[in-house]
Amino acid sequence: MRAFLKTTETFAPGALSLPGRYYTGQDVFAAEREAIFASHWTCVGRAEEIENPGDFFLTRIADESVIVLRDDDGHARAFYNVCRHRGTTICVNDSGNLSGRLRCPYHGWTYDLKGRLMAAPLMDEVPEFDASAYPLHSIPVEVCEGFIFITLAGQPQPFAEAVETHLANFRPWALSELRAARRIEYDVAANWKIIIENYSECYHCPLVHPEFTRKVHPRSGRNDGVEGPLLGGFMNLKAGALSLTRTGARCGPALGTVAGEDLRRVYFYALFPNMTISLHPDYVMTFTLRPIDAGRTTVHTEWLFPKSALAQNSCLPDEAVQFWDGTNREDWTICALLQQGVRSRSYRPSPLSSTESLPAAFDRHLLRALEAADGLSAST
């Protein structure tokens, strides 16, 4: 994988954009799948999606189908969606309730919600067959601030170091008390890195997002996450705007213990590799990216509000959704145009502006992750 780090003589990470093959090459995409998406902790959803025992949903990571569920003891679990008999896919529905068991549709091998093999028809006729030796292959799973994270790594980075310490920065917004009021899944014709890089800068905002720039000062804020897996900072709302909504008014009560200057700011962060979180005074918007191929990405978007406010109808989620759905679609259009352009034989890495320090930092972190994986593979 070290070959992917070789670039033209003029390319310097943090100064120029990445070469085109990082966005278009299937070989690079395959390398990222193993070095990043199969090796890092990635966000796959919210704990509320598996609120009750037996609730489950399917997700895909590094081209693997994964079952995420709530077991009978209330713990979140994740398993490869593969029967231990002959490898049949077990769950075919995207979500639902398993009624206490997972049953292979091929030969009826049946597992409990902890993944233990409970029934294997006719296998009692096989000498010395031991059902306890054939549980579902489990996957490490953690829940933090209401978000579910999994990793396919055999020896993953400690979760507290990789994720928990970063999400701790957002405790004033009481993320664990929030629930998704709306969900939209976008199919974006762009590489996943283009989407993260676009999210991480506002150089494009005056041209691409006229409504957005009527409510915030794109150059007014400060970045406090400038290196490593968590990148981002804040922007100040303009006078007359209290949040990023259709009208500029708040669409719900202030979250958690948000107070003072944070009531006049919106914070934007990207957590490597696949999550973004936009923290408003009155709601939170998240992106969870699922790369499909080098030129296509699914962006699962959620708008989170206090559970109590939703129950009491004391918030207006559509005011936020309408604003951001339009803004997001503006981004997806420009990201698709960028994806088209970097495929050109004429494309060359170009200098990044002073407002694109976070995309540069993201690129550096990406290259370090690829290089570290290459070092691991060379030593094993």
Stockholm file with secondary structure:
# STOCKHOLM 1.0

chainA/1-380         MRAFLKTTETFAPGALSLPGRYYTGQDVFAAEREAIFASHWTCVGRAEEIENPGDFFLTRIADESVIVLRDDDGHARAFYNVCRHRGTTICVNDSGNLSGRLRCPYHGWTYDLKGRLMAAPLMDEVPEFDASAYPLHSIPVEVCEGFIFITLAGQPQPFAEAVETHLANFRPWALSELRAARRIEYDVAANWKIIIENYSECYHCPLVHPEFTRKVHPRSGRNDGVEGPLLGGFMNLKAGALSLTRTGARCGPALGTVAGEDLRRVYFYALFPNMTISLHPDYVMTFTLRPIDAGRTTVHTEWLFPKSALAQNSCLPDEAVQFWDGTNREDWTICALLQQGVRSRSYRPSPLSSTESLPAAFDRHLLRALEAADGLSAST
#=GR chainA/1-380 SS CGGGGCCCTTCCBTTBCCCTHHHHCHHHHHHHIIIIITTSCEEEEEGGGGCSTTEEEEEEETTEEEEEEECTTSCEEEEESCCTTTCCCCCCSSEEECTTCEECTTTCCEECTTCCEEECTTGGGSTTCCGGGCCCCEECEEEETTEEEECCCSSCCCHIIIIIHHHGGGGGGCGGGEEEEEEEEEEESSCHHHHHHHHTCCTTHHHHCHHHHTTBCTTSCEEEECSSSEEEEEEEBCTTCSSSSSSSSCSSCCCTTCCGGGGGEEEEEEETTTEEEEECSSCEEEEEEEEEETTEEEEEEEEEEEHHHHHTTCCCHHHHHHHHHHHHHHHHHHHHHHHHHHTSTTCCCCBCCTTCHHHHHHHHHHHHHHHHHHHHHHHC
#=GC SS_cons         CGGGGCCCTTCCBTTBCCCTHHHHCHHHHHHHIIIIITTSCEEEEEGGGGCSTTEEEEEEETTEEEEEEECTTSCEEEEESCCTTTCCCCCCSSEEECTTCEECTTTCCEECTTCCEEECTTGGGSTTCCGGGCCCCEECEEEETTEEEECCCSSCCCHIIIIIHHHGGGGGGCGGGEEEEEEEEEEESSCHHHHHHHHTCCTTHHHHCHHHHTTBCTTSCEEEECSSSEEEEEEEBCTTCSSSSSSSSCSSCCCTTCCGGGGGEEEEEEETTTEEEEECSSCEEEEEEEEEETTEEEEEEEEEEEHHHHHTTCCCHHHHHHHHHHHHHHHHHHHHHHHHHHTSTTCCCCBCCTTCHHHHHHHHHHHHHHHHHHHHHHHC
//
